[in-house]
């Protein structure tokens, strides 16, 4: 009886264990999650196109000749002729400074000169008959020459009280009024030529090989609408700026429809590639050494290492790693897993991605 009871208990234990194991397997099968759907991505088809490697620089439009008109001597303005915004000829009198004291000084010196000249004439007659010493005559003659020099000096000061146009050009805005007292630091008006405009711009020294006298450059100005044009390089500063390591360049504009002082963007073309492959910059997966792209091959994501070249505003050139016709993932890049299926939603183009 004892043996039978023992066998019964063992049979019950085996049956219960098998039942629990079977239930556990069913629960595990019921709890297993369904397979995740493949990530949805957008792609572009890699193709070749023409691009130019452009160097961009900041420039300023300047007049061929420009001057801020300052008086050479201080004093009160007695005459003012500033035809604002109009052209005047070289030598036109723009302003006069009160010169009454200088004119009086000239008259006074002329009187002294007349007296000294008469003394010299009298001494000359006496010297002819040995009536005076040669040294007395020389002293009187030196006095005459001194008065003449004083008159010339005062006349030069009077000339400085007259402000004339230094060249043919257009006058700017009047900065003073008649009767005002001005010093040599005050600006009466500005003047510039408007028949020939120039652009001064600077570029880093590593691009100095792009600068050659006679080469054409392109520029763009935002002043009064986006204006574009071309200019011809006429001069280069011989020495590179030691503080900025930039080279200063000057070019002459082909047209004069921009105001002097305007800010412009200057473009220099370094090279051209007619077989470049461009992709959106945000499709690049950066690494410490290499950059990567996700390419779809046979419905699965494949990671490829690429080298980049010219960078534009939104796109970058791929110099190696992909070929024309490859399907490059441009959206959903972070969700694509190597060697895993992906679902292509759209085939985009570069211009649609940019907009």
QUIZI-V563040 format. One record per run of one state. SS is the DSSP state (h for helix, s for strand, l for the rest). FROM is the first residue (numbers start at 1). TO is the last residue. If there is no record, write none. Layout:
SS;FROM;TO / SS;FROM;TO
This chain:
l;1;1 / h;2;31 / l;32;38 / s;39;45 / l;46;47 / s;48;63 / l;64;65 / s;66;70 / l;71;74 / s;75;80 / l;81;86 / s;87;88 / l;89;92 / s;93;97 / l;98;99 / h;100;128 / l;129;133 / h;134;160 / l;161;161 / s;162;164 / l;165;168 / s;169;171 / l;172;180 / s;181;182 / l;183;186 / s;187;192 / l;193;196 / s;197;204 / h;205;210 / l;211;215 / s;216;221 / l;222;226 / s;227;236 / l;237;245 / s;246;253 / l;254;262 / s;263;280 / h;281;283 / l;284;284 / s;285;286 / l;287;290 / s;291;297 / l;298;299 / s;300;311 / l;312;314 / s;315;320 / l;321;326 / s;327;331 / l;332;332 / h;333;335 / l;336;340 / s;341;348 / l;349;349 / h;350;354 / l;355;355
